[in-house]
């Protein structure tokens, strides 16, 4: 059963994600000739999770090891 959902953030600063690539822009499901620059993220199993500013923080804190809660 799904109890709640969370939003996690990638740590670009510490991982030094500075590589950029061009990605095509779509308009109403059709690929256009326009492009935009997007960050090429480095792989990591570590993410930021803010457990104090969301409505389901009680459920999330139960899943976090006690050593990481303080």
HUDAFEN-V884412 format. One line per field, one symbol per residue. phi: phi as a letter, one per 40 degrees, with the letter a starting at -180 (. if undefined). A space follows every 50 residues. Layout:
phi: ???
This chain:
phi: .ccabbbbbccccccfcbcbbcbccbbfgbcbccbbcbcccccacbbcbc cbbbcbccccccccddcccb
